[in-house]
Amino acid sequence: MTLAVGIGGAHSQQFAAESFTLGNGLQVVVLPNHRVPAVTQMVWYKVGAADGPRGKSGIAHFLEHLMFKGTKAHPPGVFNTLIAQHGGRDNAFTSEDYTAYHETVASEQLDLVMRLEADRMTGLVLDDAAVSSEREVVLEERRSRIDNDPSALLREQLYANLFLNDSSRLPTIGWENEIRKLGTADALAFYRAWYMPNNAVLIVAGDTDPAEVRRLAEKNYGPLPAGTPPPRLRLAEPEHRAPVRLEMKHARVPQPSWRRYYVAPSYDSGAQHSYALQVLADILGGGVGSRLYQSLVLKDGIALSVNADYSPSALGMTVFALSATPKPGNPITDLEKAIDRELHRLIEQGVEPDEVRRAVQRMQAAAIYARDSLAGPANIVGAALATGRTVEDVAAWPERIGAVTAADIQAAARAVLIERNSATGILLPERTS
Amino acid sequence: MTLAVGIGGAHSQQFAAESFTLGNGLQVVVLPNHRVPAVTQMVWYKVGAADGPRGKSGIAHFLEHLMFKGTKAHPPGVFNTLIAQHGGRDNAFTSEDYTAYHETVASEQLDLVMRLEADRMTGLVLDDAAVSSEREVVLEERRSRIDNDPSALLREQLYANLFLNDSSRLPTIGWENEIRKLGTADALAFYRAWYMPNNAVLIVAGDTDPAEVRRLAEKNYGPLPAGTPPPRLRLAEPEHRAPVRLEMKHARVPQPSWRRYYVAPSYDSGAQHSYALQVLADILGGGVGSRLYQSLVLKDGIALSVNADYSPSALGMTVFALSATPKPGNPITDLEKAIDRELHRLIEQGVEPDEVRRAVQRMQAAAIYARDSLAGPANIVGAALATGRTVEDVAAWPERIGAVTAADIQAAARAVLIERNSATGILLPERTS
């Protein structure tokens, strides 16, 4: 299947995708782009932090680290060395819903990086010494990224308190006390349960063509056996009865800040509102023209910054987020009241068709820029396919965003910006009393 | 093994326990009490709400209801009819850690009620019609006990927000949206996994003797096969970073109220503090002589009532709870400040040896009264054995409580009454604006 995807006109060739599936169930998407003689390979596994067993938070991310520990065919260090020798780059990342590995190399090295990824899809070898030392690396990563960052700490607990039920509540990197107990057997059990060609998506973007990708994919990944991955369990939220408030004081906080998360539907759990919520986020907090910026930063002068964020690519429920930093001297309660006033006005009176039109244009333009790279489209398609959507859904995004109306946005705001479904966090400098 | 348990002197015969284990692993405890010619049989299963699979909250309680749906030998209705015909009473209850079934009958019917309990330990027969109609009964129970009671709703969410990790966070009766999806297969899978003689405790209290109980237990329960129950998973809590606050307004709230829960160790997870915390709860909020009552109700006159509560019988973590109702016209913020002042004073200055002595005497006396019935001692022993303790632990309770010192209590208060490990809930009448 080939899809020419774009906003139209001059851009229509920027996002041509061809996809096919190997006999063992590996889904392959090719995104040709011939501007530089390089290719990016990404292998996305349809498993993430929220798929871990109870009490093993962080296992998906830990396994991501351990995937660089070598196989029988490529002992520890060989993978990175081979890629570096050829001037390539490689890395990996884990979210609550997926785990992805990627390499960018000269086009003629596609065969090599496919061989390496295919090898470690089923051939990972772990021993306790390697697992123990990597656990220290992950604990250090947690310390530097979360424990030393008050904002990250507040975000982590706010998530855990916002969701009453779903595993989205748990941190992707894992709770520190649980990371400490992850062992070789845990990692291998998770690996064997989830890593298999029929639970993965291979994306190749760049200076190649579908026929070549198919030939190399058949050669390298074709021989791997299919398996039976577990079902992916995402729990519905029970009715929330009261909004949650957290106030955290921390010595390393230079100035107060405010944020609020609402439980929100994703593409997966609530297609009805997921496009309108994207436009809503832009209208509320997308840059200097947005309602909250105009009102709080420019008109009232009580905020230094304000932001709205919504990521619809998730299995189960996701988050609609607002955040703001008060101008020094302005109490955070005034800031919160002003935000609530704007939300109330939006929910009661809706938005102007003109605001919608401008937001949609801005978002469509931003999407074009995002697609102007090897990694951009590959990331978009990978996240989509790993969370239950299709290449067609990605292709239809500009059109679906373009179809959002002012009435859709008001309905989405009414459905989602409900106080009792929210968690509000306030970060304050430690009182120096 | 026979244990004569009591405070001593005249009471030493009130709590004589004999225990033994059948060949299939069924633990049996006999608590002879000859004041009336009746016996209470209790069968405690070492499985509760916190042992349910993800997404199936309420399954343990639902199964408790379904256990009255009949077996091949005793079709639906026969169980209750037989017991009622003999003038007996029977019921059941579920907690996060155990599920118990009990009958009180004339002593000569012990054989009958053993036959009935043994039969349904492995012989339960369910069909979809019975399961569907019972699901409606449970949903109605949830509506009347939780959904129609603002205080219960707040408590439910406060638990879910207090614990970041463990399944203690989930309501024993289950989230409404998950109860709706529980089916016959879920109930039978849970039943088959957990209901077996070696995962149960049989307690017989009343007008019988150990030899007779042993003979009847061997006859009725002896033939049942042992099985392999799953491990009971209780998760440690990660570090909490900020206290949680919930404020719930509800039309059915007649007057404001305040409560706060702290994550606290149980006997199982923190033996070090679990006895001192019981005395602490009594000193803080146990009746009109307690610190909070004296200070807030009598001296300051700002509260109508105040209470402290701590239940150490749990697997994993449990809760140390404070609650109070302000005197009409007194703001809840003043009440909270006054409570915080008392907690601060206790943590900083400790308690008086004399307060400890009086609290311990009061608690030991209350324990004697609680034991003065068929059901009292059976309940205490059952809850203990279902949560990892022994009959010896129960026997040693008066002595261990008696050994708690003022220093122990201050240390326990310092370890547990930590703001960031708490969740505070405020219940307010709906504003009539």
Interface residues (C-beta under 8 A of the other chain):
Chain A: R54 G55 S57 L153 L154 E156 Q157 A160 N161 L164 N165 S167 R169 L170 W175 E176 N177 E178 L233 L235 A236 E237 P238 E239 H240 R241 A242 P243 V244 R245 L246 E247 M248 G425
Chain B: R54 G55 S57 L153 L154 E156 Q157 A160 N161 L164 N165 S167 R169 L170 W175 E176 N177 E178 L233 L235 A236 E237 P238 E239 H240 R241 A242 P243 V244 R245 L246 E247 M248 G425
